[in-house]
Amino acid sequence: LLLQSQRQHYYSTLSMVSWLSELIHLQRTRTELMRSVGDANMPTGSG
């Protein structure tokens, strides 16, 4: 019984971690996208 509950806890933690990493990855990708779009739209001073 104890082992089963531990395993359940482990799997829920694992899914939470994977979800978090997915979210972080999404955020980073979006930030990169926004930055590249911003760079394309805004010419840096040398123009």
N, C-alpha and C positions, 0 to 999 in steps of 0.2 A: 504493500500500500504506500509506504513512504517513498519507495523507489519510483512508483508510478507518479506520485504528486511532484517529486523532484524533476522527473522527466518532463512533465507537463509544464512546470515552471521554466525549465530550460528551453523548451520549444517556444513558449510565449515570449521569453526574453530574446531568443534568437530572431523571431519574427519582428519584434519591436526594433531590434538593432538594424535588421535589414531594411525595415521601413524608414528608419531614421537616416541611414546611409543613402538610401534612394532619394529622400527628401533633400538632403544636403547636396547630392549630386545634381538634382534638378535645379536647386537654387544657384549653384555654381555655374551650370550651363546657361541659365537665364541671365546671370550677371555678365558672363562672357559675351553673350549675344547682345545685350544692351550696350556693353562697352564698345563692341565692334561696330554696331549700328551708329552709336554716338560719334565714334571716330570717323566713320564714313560721312556723317552729316556735318560735323564740325571740323573745318580745316584747321590744322595747327599752324601757329603763327608764321611759318615760313611761306605760306601761300601768297 
